[in-house]
Amino acid sequence: MGFLRFYLALCVVQAHAGNFFSLRAPNGGQAVQFFFIISGFYMEMVLSERYKSIRNFYTSRWLRISVPYYFHLVAFVLLSVASGLIFSKWLTLSPFASDPFGHNGLAGIILTTLTNVTVFGQDTVLFLTDNGRLEFTNDFSMHPNPLYLEPVREEQNKA
């Protein structure tokens, strides 16, 4: 089962890479769906055979995800702050350093901060917009003011 999941993960990488690898692979969207289905069966097998309780399972998963996540989060923030202080380029933290409320209101900033710090609910940010208040979007990929994107600055357009 591990080999099949690995193959499906490679299909997703190929879909994102476009013609970079010049290999024929199944549709990336279908590979994601198959990967989730197989992973669900695999998780149930692991849960029923390896863990004594569901709490132990979720604690193990949270530790497995949170340790590298927090390491990279702290490293990125430190790198961004160092870059901002030394070179006056705040990397992707620029909107927060120059105009924190220019794109999202206070509720949007609090929600995105909480989801990034706690690692819970990060996918909900994709379906929200902040037009003075948090609202669900009909199509997050086409909405003019999604919560998850940083604003396009005039300086970036001129460059």
C-alpha positions as CSV (number, residue, x, y, z in Angstrom):
1,M,0.0,0.0,0.0
2,G,2.9,2.3,0.7
3,F,4.2,2.0,-2.9
4,L,0.8,2.9,-4.3
5,R,0.5,6.0,-2.1
6,F,4.1,6.9,-3.2
7,Y,3.1,6.6,-6.9
8,L,0.0,8.7,-6.4
9,A,2.0,11.3,-4.6
10,L,4.4,11.4,-7.6
11,C,1.4,11.8,-9.9
12,V,0.4,14.9,-7.9
13,V,4.0,16.3,-8.2
14,Q,3.9,15.7,-11.9
15,A,0.6,17.5,-12.2
16,H,2.1,20.5,-10.4
17,A,5.3,20.4,-12.4
18,G,3.6,20.4,-15.8
19,N,6.0,19.3,-18.5
20,F,9.0,19.7,-16.3
21,F,9.5,15.9,-15.9
22,S,8.0,15.1,-19.4
23,L,6.4,11.9,-18.1
24,R,2.8,10.8,-18.7
25,A,1.0,10.4,-15.4
26,P,-2.7,10.2,-14.4
27,N,-4.7,13.3,-13.6
28,G,-3.4,14.9,-10.5
29,G,-6.9,15.6,-9.1
30,Q,-7.8,11.9,-9.5
31,A,-4.5,10.9,-7.9
32,V,-5.4,13.1,-4.8
33,Q,-8.8,11.5,-4.5
34,F,-7.3,8.0,-4.8
35,F,-4.6,8.9,-2.3
36,F,-7.2,10.1,0.3
37,I,-9.3,7.0,-0.2
38,I,-6.4,4.7,0.3
39,S,-5.0,6.7,3.2
40,G,-8.4,6.5,4.9
41,F,-8.3,2.7,4.7
42,Y,-4.7,2.7,5.8
43,M,-5.4,5.0,8.8
44,E,-8.2,2.8,9.9
45,M,-5.9,-0.2,9.7
46,V,-3.2,1.6,11.7
47,L,-5.7,2.9,14.2
48,S,-7.2,-0.5,14.9
49,E,-3.9,-2.4,15.1
50,R,-1.3,0.0,16.6
51,Y,-3.1,2.4,19.0
52,K,-5.1,1.5,22.1
53,S,-7.3,4.6,21.9
54,I,-8.3,7.2,19.4
55,R,-6.8,9.9,21.7
56,N,-3.3,8.2,21.4
57,F,-3.8,8.1,17.7
58,Y,-4.6,11.8,17.4
59,T,-1.8,12.8,19.9
60,S,0.7,10.9,17.8
61,R,-0.5,12.5,14.5
62,W,-0.5,15.9,16.1
63,L,3.1,15.5,17.4
64,R,4.2,14.2,14.0
65,I,2.8,17.2,12.2
66,S,3.3,20.0,14.7
67,V,7.0,19.6,15.5
68,P,8.3,20.1,11.9
69,Y,5.5,22.7,11.3
70,Y,6.5,24.9,14.2
71,F,10.2,24.5,13.4
72,H,9.6,25.8,9.8
73,L,7.1,28.5,11.0
74,V,9.6,29.9,13.5
75,A,12.5,29.6,11.0
76,F,10.5,31.4,8.3
77,V,9.4,34.2,10.6
78,L,13.0,34.7,11.9
79,L,14.3,34.7,8.3
80,S,11.7,37.2,7.3
81,V,12.4,39.5,10.2
82,A,16.1,39.3,9.7
83,S,15.7,40.1,6.0
84,G,13.4,43.0,6.9
85,L,15.8,44.5,9.4
86,I,18.9,44.0,7.3
87,F,17.7,44.5,3.7
88,S,14.3,46.2,4.3
89,K,12.7,43.3,2.4
90,W,10.2,41.5,4.7
91,L,9.6,38.7,2.2
92,T,6.0,37.6,2.3
93,L,5.5,39.3,5.7
94,S,5.6,42.7,3.8
95,P,1.9,43.3,4.0
96,F,2.0,42.8,7.8
97,A,5.0,45.0,8.3
98,S,3.9,47.9,6.1
99,D,0.1,47.9,6.2
100,P,-1.4,45.1,8.3
101,F,-5.0,46.1,7.8
102,G,-4.7,47.0,4.1
103,H,-6.1,43.7,2.9
104,N,-7.9,42.0,5.8
105,G,-9.7,43.4,8.8
106,L,-9.0,42.6,12.4
107,A,-11.2,39.5,12.3
108,G,-9.4,38.1,9.2
109,I,-6.0,38.7,10.8
110,I,-7.0,37.1,14.1
111,L,-8.5,34.1,12.2
112,T,-5.5,33.5,10.0
113,T,-3.1,34.0,12.9
114,L,-5.0,31.4,15.0
115,T,-5.2,28.9,12.3
116,N,-1.5,29.2,11.6
117,V,-0.5,29.0,15.2
118,T,-2.8,26.1,16.2
119,V,-2.6,24.2,12.8
120,F,-6.3,23.7,13.1
121,G,-8.8,25.0,10.5
122,Q,-6.2,26.2,8.0
123,D,-8.4,25.0,5.1
124,T,-11.3,27.2,6.2
125,V,-9.2,30.3,5.3
126,L,-9.5,29.2,1.7
127,F,-13.2,29.6,1.7
128,L,-13.5,33.0,3.4
129,T,-13.2,36.6,2.3
130,D,-12.8,39.7,4.5
131,N,-14.7,42.7,3.1
132,G,-14.9,44.4,6.4
133,R,-16.4,41.2,7.9
134,L,-15.7,37.5,7.3
135,E,-17.9,36.0,4.6
136,F,-17.9,32.6,2.8
137,T,-17.1,32.8,-0.9
138,N,-18.9,31.0,-3.7
139,D,-15.7,30.4,-5.6
140,F,-12.5,31.2,-3.7
141,S,-10.3,30.9,-6.8
142,M,-12.2,33.7,-8.5
143,H,-13.1,36.0,-5.6
144,P,-11.4,39.4,-5.9
145,N,-10.6,39.6,-2.1
146,P,-9.8,36.2,-0.7
147,L,-8.6,35.9,2.9
148,Y,-5.7,33.7,2.0
149,L,-3.8,36.0,-0.4
150,E,-1.6,38.9,0.3
151,P,-2.6,42.1,-1.5
152,V,-0.9,43.1,-4.7
153,R,1.0,46.3,-4.0
154,E,1.5,49.1,-6.4
155,E,5.3,48.8,-6.0
156,Q,5.1,45.1,-7.0
157,N,3.1,46.1,-10.2
158,K,5.7,48.7,-11.2
159,A,8.7,46.3,-10.7
